[in-house]
Structures are given as C-alpha cells and as structure tokens.
Amino acid sequence: MRTIIGLTAVVAFSLMMVVGIAQDTKATEEPTRCPVSGEVVSDLEHSPKLVYGKTTYYFCCANCEGKFRKSPASYLKQVNCPVCEKQIEKLSDTPQLAYLNAVYYFCCEECRAKFEKSPATYMKEVVCPVSGEVIEKPAEAPQFAYPRTLYYFCCGNCRAMFTRSPASYLTLSYCPVENEVITDLKQAPSTTYQGTLYYFCCNGCRAKFDRSPETYLKPSEKREQPANAGS
C-alpha cells in the first residue's frame, strides 16, 4: 500500500512539473507581430499572411500586407538573398525582381537568374497567381515565365487566364529590359507580344522591347544587348 501511495505521489508531482514547464514555455514565447505595425496578431487563421521566401509573415490588416509586399526591406531587420542566403548589406543597388506580388532582393545577378528559372526551389511554398491555391508539386504543374520568372498554376485554365491578362492577378511586376520593379501597372507603359501584355518602367524600354522582344524574354544569363538597344 505504501508503495502504491508513493508511486502515486511521484506521478502527481511529475505531472505538476510538466504542466509548470509548459506554462512557463508558453509565457515566454514571443507573440506573433505584424512586421509593419508591430501589433500583436492573435488570430493567425484569419489574418492576412504572406509566405516570403521560406518564412511566413502575418499582418494585422491588408494595408500592412500591401506595404510589406512593395518594400520588405523597410520592415525586416535583416535581408538575405533567397538563393544563397547571404546577407545583403546595400539594398540601394542590389538586383531585385517582383514575384507573386512581392519584391525580392539578391546578392548578385547570378542568384537573380537562378531564382527566375526555378522560384519554387528557393521558397517555402508557391501559389497559383490566379486561384491562390498552393502548388504541391511545382515541377509537375502548368508553368509560364513572366516576364522571365517562372510562375506555377493549379490548372491549364488558370495558366491561360494569366497569360491573357497578367495585370488582373499581379499588382507588382518588373521591366523586362531594365529589370526595374514596377509598383503601378495601371500607369506603366505596356505592349502585347504573342497574346501577353508586358509592362515597362519607361517608354524607352518599351521601344527597345518592341524592336527585339525575344532578346529580353530570354533567361538573364543568356541575354545579349542588341546592337541598337541604346538608340
């Protein structure tokens, strides 16, 4: 009997210790905060969120999400290249591109080109830009490069809808000539090539593209500046 009572006491004490440790751990866990406003985001299930690279960020409102997408570096303590994970010190002159309505920064043009060819390799998850559905197997999904960066789709229908009107599903893009990020597609110069609308940072870039579209739609590492590009 004494043995049973002793074992019961030990078990009870152990349970109390486990509960106490769990409560202490919960108390010391940092709450999830909006990276823009700093406010605590308590309802993660229904709050706006963005998978940026390999990290998921939650926002207190859609407005904060939009600000983050246009300029993640303004709200992150540290910005790393999504390809080689090297910390980027000078953001002012670093290569950039817009993908799935968020701006990405790279340590060099080589890493930028690698990302263009296979974004899914360097991201926690990718979604269909039309339906918003998570693409479980990107390599097997319908694909389309825009302007040169590969997008993945949940079905052929979504791919067709996107190619006809990218601006219906994108708020950010980049100029295929100068690679400059475009934050206002409605005001940007544009042209149609093979049924797809492309946007540019200026009319000069649009004119260069019109003279030699395939030059600027090739993968970055294969691009050669045309002889009359500066004219």
Secondary structure, DSSP 4 states (H G I P E B T S, - for coil): -HHHHHHHHHHHHHHHHHHHHHHHHHHHSPPPB-TTT--B---TTTS-EEEETTEEEE-SSHHHHHHHHH-GGGT-S--B-TTT-PBPS--TTS-EEEETTEEEE-SSHHHHHHHHH-GGGGSS--B-TTT--B-S-GGGS-EEESSSSEEE-SSHHHHHHHHH-GGGT-S-EE-TTT--EES-TTTS-EEEETTEEEE-SSHHHHHHHHH-HHHHHS-GGG----TTTT-
